[in-house]
Structure formats: structure tokens, C-alpha cells
């Protein structure tokens, strides 16, 4: 049964991708938009490498690993799980009600609703930045470090998905909660590329335990580069970042199921 579900999902994805290719100019434009959207990170990386040698006690080559990890995690999130962003519009328009009567889990239908062409642009920039970060790094990239970096990227993807899934769950009860999605995306993009120890401690604590942004890229990069002691938090907390992403996503999916079971329509 599960194998059949995978085949159906793959077939729908192929059809969605082919439908995007029907309009080649728009397809290429969406890829370009995805890449241009990350221009601020590219500018940050350029300024970092040309004007600064250190930031918050980190070498510029080590700092570069933070935006590279965050962008790669974000690109994978947009590609695989990003349709939860803006789900409130589906709820406000009553589209979610049609999903409820179909013989497929609602969450899966949301993720298969269209192919995110802009993710190609996001990932192109992210892969280029990661390649640049690795080439400038002085670390000895052993099999263990590479495995942890892969786990960190996947954990960051799942953590970002958990945040937007939780927001989508809130939108089932309060459709206006969807507007917080843009604010959340702005926070991730603004603070996700810096060593958080350059910020006031209260702000760093808020972005660690209030909004767990630190676990997406900052803590994993700190653990990899030996800056765990600079974070102001226990080293094991930084090392456990990928696991937190998995647990947060599982928790968010449970919240989604509970919220969907109590969904009574856009008008309550």
C-alpha cells in the first residue's frame, strides 16, 4: 500500500513538472526568481569574504558555512515540503474542504498541489554557496564530518518544515495566522546567516528557545568548526541539532493531525 502511494505521488509530481514545462518562459522566469530571491545572502557572503576576516570570533570561512547550510536546508524545504507555506489561503478560499473528501491524506495533497519551480533556483544558488564554503574551509572533511553536515542540512530542512507546519495547523483554527508566515520567513532569512553570538544574549536566547532558528544552521556550523564554546550554550545542544529537527517535525505533524481532526470549516 505504501509503495503504491509513493508511485502515485511520483506520478503526480511528474505531471506537475511537465505542466510547468508547457510554459517555458514562465518556467525559466520562476527559476530566476528563486535565484534572485537569495541575492541578499550572496551579497552578505561577498561582503564577508572581501571586507571582514572575523565575525563574532569566527573566521570568515567558518561563518560562510552558516548561510550555506541554511540556504541548502531552505532549498530542500521549498522543494519537498514547502507547500505548507501559504496554506492559509487554501483554508480561507475553502479549497482545503475539497481535500477532505478525497481518498488521500490532506497533507500529502497539499504537498502535491503543484511543483515549486523556484526551488530549482534556490538550490542552484545554495549548492554554489556550499561548494564555495567547503572549498575555503580549512577543516579536514572526514567521513564523520560529511555525514554530520548532511544530517544537519536535512535536520534544518525538517525544522523549517516543522515551523511552517505548526503555523499551518494554527491556520486551520485561525485562518489569519497565515499572515505570520511572511514574518517567519523574513526572520529566517534575516538572522539565519549570522553567528548569533554577535547579537545581544537575550535576542540569541529568543532565537534559540523561542524560535529555534539557531538549530537550523548556526549550531551545526558551530559544532563542525569547533566554535561550540562560543555559542553560550552546551556543546551537546549544538551537536543534537539534526535530531531536534526530526523530533520537531514529528511533533508538528502530530499537531497537524490533531488540528485537522478538529477543523470545522473556514466559518467555524
C-alpha positions in Angstrom: 0.0 0.0 0.0 2.8 2.4 0.9 4.7 1.6 -2.3 1.5 2.3 -4.3 1.2 5.7 -2.5 4.8 6.5 -3.5 4.1 5.6 -7.1 1.0 7.8 -7.2 2.9 10.7 -5.6 5.8 10.3 -8.1 3.3 10.3 -11.0 1.6 13.4 -9.8 4.9 15.2 -9.3 6.0 14.2 -12.9 2.7 15.6 -14.3 3.0 18.8 -12.3 6.6 19.2 -13.6 5.5 18.6 -17.2 2.7 21.1 -16.8 5.2 23.7 -15.7 7.3 23.0 -18.8 4.4 23.8 -21.1 5.2 27.4 -20.5 9.0 27.5 -21.0 9.4 31.3 -20.4 7.5 31.3 -17.2 9.4 28.1 -16.1 12.7 29.8 -16.6 11.5 33.0 -15.0 10.4 31.2 -11.9 13.9 29.6 -11.6 15.4 33.0 -12.0 13.1 34.4 -9.3 14.2 31.6 -6.9 17.8 32.5 -7.5 17.3 36.3 -7.3 15.4 35.9 -4.1 18.7 34.8 -2.5 20.7 37.7 -3.7 20.9 39.2 -0.2 22.7 36.1 1.0 25.1 36.3 -1.9 25.8 40.0 -1.2 26.4 39.1 2.5 28.8 36.3 1.6 30.7 38.6 -0.8 31.0 41.4 1.7 32.0 38.9 4.4 34.8 37.5 2.3 36.1 40.8 1.0 35.7 43.1 4.0 35.9 41.0 7.1 38.3 38.4 8.3 36.4 37.6 11.5 32.9 37.9 12.9 32.0 37.1 16.5 35.3 35.2 16.9 34.7 33.2 13.8 36.9 33.2 10.7 35.1 34.3 7.6 35.4 30.9 6.0 33.7 29.4 9.1 30.9 32.0 9.0 30.3 31.2 5.3 29.3 27.7 6.3 26.2 29.1 8.2 24.4 30.7 5.3 25.4 27.8 3.0 23.8 25.3 5.4 20.7 27.4 5.9 20.2 28.0 2.2 20.7 24.4 1.3 18.2 23.3 4.0 15.8 26.0 2.8 16.0 25.0 -0.8 15.3 21.4 0.1 12.4 22.5 2.3 10.9 24.5 -0.6 11.3 21.6 -3.0 9.9 18.8 -0.8 7.8 20.3 2.0 7.3 24.0 1.2 3.7 24.0 0.1 2.6 24.4 3.7 3.8 28.0 3.3 0.7 30.0 2.4 -1.7 27.1 3.3 -3.9 29.7 5.0 -5.0 30.9 1.6 -6.3 27.5 0.7 -8.2 27.5 4.0 -9.7 31.0 3.5 -10.8 30.1 0.0 -12.4 26.8 1.1 -10.0 24.7 -1.0 -9.0 22.7 2.0 -12.6 21.4 2.3 -12.2 19.7 -1.1 -9.1 17.9 0.1 -11.0 16.4 3.0 -13.3 14.3 0.7 -10.6 12.8 -1.4 -9.0 9.4 -0.7 -5.6 10.8 0.1 -4.1 12.4 3.3 -4.7 16.1 3.2 -1.0 16.9 4.0 0.1 14.8 1.0 -2.4 16.6 -1.3 -1.1 19.9 -0.2 2.5 18.9 -1.0 1.4 17.5 -4.4 -0.7 20.6 -5.3 2.0 22.0 -7.6 5.7 21.7 -8.5 7.8 24.5 -6.9 9.9 25.6 -9.9 11.5 28.4 -7.9 13.1 25.7 -5.7 15.5 24.9 -8.6 16.8 28.5 -8.4 17.1 28.3 -4.7 19.0 25.1 -4.8 21.3 26.2 -7.6 22.5 29.2 -5.5 22.6 27.1 -2.3 24.8 24.4 -3.9 27.1 27.0 -5.3 27.5 28.7 -2.0 28.0 25.4 -0.2 30.7 24.5 -2.7 32.4 27.8 -2.1 32.2 27.4 1.7 33.7 23.9 1.5 36.5 25.0 -0.8 37.5 27.8 1.5 37.2 25.8 4.7 40.4 24.6 6.5 38.6 21.7 8.1 39.6 18.1 7.5 36.4 16.8 5.9 36.4 13.3 7.2 33.5 10.9 6.6 32.1 11.7 10.0 32.1 15.5 9.4 30.5 15.0 5.9 27.8 12.7 7.4 27.1 15.2 10.1 26.8 18.1 7.6 24.4 16.0 5.5 22.4 15.3 8.7 22.5 19.0 9.7 21.1 20.1 6.3 18.3 17.5 6.5 17.6 18.4 10.1 17.5 22.1 9.1 15.0 21.3 6.3 12.8 19.4 8.8 13.0 22.1 11.4 11.9 24.8 8.9 9.1 22.4 7.8 8.1 22.0 11.4 7.8 25.7 12.0 5.6 26.2 8.9 3.6 23.1 9.6 2.8 24.4 13.1 1.7 27.7 11.5 -0.5 25.8 9.0 -2.0 23.9 11.9 -2.9 27.2 13.6 -4.4 28.4 10.3 -6.9 25.6 10.5 -8.4 27.3 13.5 -7.4 30.9 12.9 -7.0 31.5 9.1 -5.4 34.9 9.7 -2.5 33.1 11.3 -1.2 32.5 7.7 0.0 36.1 7.6 2.6 35.3 10.2 4.3 33.1 7.5 5.9 36.1 5.8 7.2 37.3 9.1 8.6 33.9 9.9 10.3 33.6 6.5 11.7 37.1 7.0 13.2 36.2 10.4 14.8 33.0 9.0 16.3 34.9 6.1 17.5 37.9 8.2 19.1 36.2 11.2 19.8 32.7 9.7 23.1 33.7 8.1 24.9 35.2 11.1 26.7 33.8 14.1 24.0 34.6 16.8 26.7 35.4 19.4 27.1 38.8 17.7 23.6 39.6 18.9 22.6 40.6 22.5 22.3 37.5 24.6 18.5 37.9 25.2 18.0 38.0 21.4 20.2 35.0 20.9 18.2 33.1 23.6 14.9 34.1 21.9 16.2 32.8 18.6 17.3 29.5 20.3 14.4 28.6 22.5 11.5 30.9 21.4 12.0 30.5 17.7 14.6 27.7 17.3 16.4 29.4 14.4 19.8 28.6 15.9 19.3 24.9 15.3 18.9 25.3 11.5 22.5 26.3 10.7 24.2 28.2 13.5 24.6 25.4 16.0 25.5 22.7 13.4 28.2 25.1 11.9 29.5 25.8 15.4 29.8 22.1 16.2 31.6 21.4 12.9 34.0 24.3 13.1 34.8 23.8 16.8 33.0 27.0 17.9 30.6 25.2 20.2 32.0 27.1 23.2 31.3 30.4 21.6 27.5 29.8 21.4 27.0 30.3 25.1 25.1 27.0 25.3 26.2 23.4 26.0 28.1 21.7 23.1 25.8 18.7 23.2 22.9 21.0 22.4 24.6 22.2 19.2 25.6 18.6 18.3 22.0 17.4 18.7 20.6 19.9 16.2 19.8 17.4 13.4 17.9 15.2 15.9 15.9 18.2 17.1 14.8 18.8 13.5 13.5 15.3 13.3 11.7 15.5 16.6 10.2 18.9 15.9 8.8 17.8 12.5 7.3 14.7 14.0 5.7 16.8 16.7 4.4 19.3 14.1 2.8 16.5 12.1 1.0 15.3 15.2 -0.2 18.8 15.8 -1.4 19.0 12.2 -3.4 15.8 12.5 -5.0 16.9 15.8 -5.8 20.3 14.3 -7.2 18.8 11.1 -9.4 16.4 13.2 -10.9 19.5 15.0 -11.2 21.5 11.8 -14.9 22.7 11.3 -14.7 24.8 8.2 -13.5 28.3 7.5 -16.6 29.8 9.1 -16.2 27.6 12.2 
